[in-house]
Amino acid sequence: MEPTVNIREINDDITNPVILCRVVRHWDIINYNTQTCRNMRFLLVDSENYAIEAQISKNDYYFLPIKPSDGEVYLFKNFRVADAHDDYNATGHRSIIKMHRYTQVMKMKETKQEIPLYYFKFRELEEIGHSVKTPKMVIDVIGCLSAIGEAQPIKPGSDIITRDILLTNERSTSIRITLWSEYIEAIDVEAAKELSKTNPVIIAISSLEVKHYDGMYSLKTFSATKIYTDPAQPHIAAYSQRFEQNRSPIKSLDPLIFEPSKPSKRTIPIPKTLLELLELEPYSSKDQQYICEATVSDILNKESWTYTACPTCKSSLATHMCERCGMEIKSPIQWYRIVVRVTQALSTAIFILMGKQAEEATGVKANVLSQIAQRTNEMMPLQLKNLIGKRFRFTVELNITQLHNNRISFNVNHIEPITTIDITSNKLPRNPASNSKSSGKEICSNYIDGSPSNAANKHTGLSPQTAHMSINPDYMSTQVVSSSSEQSKRRRPMPVKQKESQDSSTSDYDNLSSDEITSAKTSKINAH
């Protein structure tokens, strides 16, 4: 057998790895725009009880000569390793295996290594809402089934059915778990209630999604979830010993009723430097808004800058049902979530641009840019790449959802580009607030307010250039002096007195008074 590497050693720098592992379970990833399965995921575990997810497209899966099945041990080689996203990561591994139609899969009947049949990464129920509270975070739990709710539609007339259950640990801490349609039958309610009269009913559930709504944390099933109820299962059998003295029958669980949440009050933004933002005390500053000017130096989520969202509340859709709205979503939308790194002086921070703010920055809607990316086969279209190096004025507030991972980031509530004017250029920028074409007079009026030229223009009606010459009779030049010495010499203004001496030899002004001469010169300048 070929030399293999352990799962804990796998990263995107390793070349041609070969792994020996067991397929614990697999699930489908559904594209809810088309209601089709686009990818398959496998949870793989090795002899060290380290786990990693592997993914393959549905089309490539059919080309595999040997198709992996749950519970079996396989040798995998000829695959790619990529960075894993934090969202919906069932193992916590920083990498993910990307299989394809040419990946080699060999089933192993006998191995010298002892590979576990199951994989769990249990979290204590007390952690939920404290160290475990990030949306889309995936965890495993085990506990005693203490209450069961009625199966009911997500809303009146819907075909989607859910059931809530209550899981309790030996310290009487409980968590509510929502079972969606395909998982309701995983628990035999009548049998469980009968068994609870004499013995605690212990269940273990893998890959539950953490949810936070209306100030309360809960868990819910999604496509990667698996429920274990067999009392002989090793983890369940070991955990049941903690409840030897507990003989409490399963109770009925009342449904939750949520009241509409009140909109949050926005505070007046406070100007801060980037360094000052990073030094904020997180929990006392979470509701305050701040203004900061910074430059975008990088885009961190180059492959996942949009997500499938509910068109009403913009929440992420893991299924074709929106839990927040309680509705079936037939036409989901693409919504921006761009994570950027910004810099100011020597400071660096993470800013998150959602929806309209990201649309303001890119100048194009999320669904349009997503289509462009698919058509050009580029992870980052030009509209995203152009953000790098640009300077913006951000209105932000602290994002505390990643504080348990010691990550500080900021949500962007408003974004405004900062235009830099090149003072060495002869071309004055157009007024960004105007949508129509501006004349030279309008440009001068917009960009040199308070100058003598502008003040004279208001009182004389002359153009800014002519007004400037009227107020400064010693000069006639209307050119902007360039920083180039050669251009400065070429454009150096000629004194009016010298010009008058040249013109005095002509017969144009021989018979005119001094006032008439001044009026004639002004008319000539305007004509020029």
Salt bridges, closest charged atoms under 4 A:
GLU2 OE2 - LYS77 NZ 2.18
GLU48 OE1 - ARG8 NE 2.64
GLU53 OE1 - ARG41 NH1 2.48
ASP60 OD1 - ARG101 NE 2.93
ASP70 OD1 - HIS26 ND1 2.88
GLU72 OE1 - LYS107 NZ 3.84
ASP86 OD2 - ARG407 NH1 2.57
GLU124 OE1 - ARG171 NH2 2.67
GLU126 OE2 - ARG171 NE 2.88
GLU127 OE1 - ARG123 NH2 2.91
ASP164 OD2 - ARG176 NH1 2.92
GLU170 OE2 - ARG171 NH1 2.99
GLU170 OE2 - ARG242 NH1 3.11
GLU194 OE1 - LYS197 NZ 3.36
GLU209 OE2 - LYS211 NZ 3.88
GLU209 OE1 - LYS220 NZ 3.42
GLU293 OE1 - ARG391 NH2 3.36
GLU293 OE2 - ARG393 NH2 2.80
ASP298 OD1 - LYS302 NZ 3.11
ASP298 OD2 - ARG341 NH1 3.54
GLU323 OE2 - LYS220 NZ 3.28
GLU359 OE2 - LYS365 NZ 3.45
GLU397 OE1 - ARG266 NH1 2.93
GLU416 OE2 - ARG393 NH1 3.45
GLU500 OE2 - LYS521 NZ 2.92
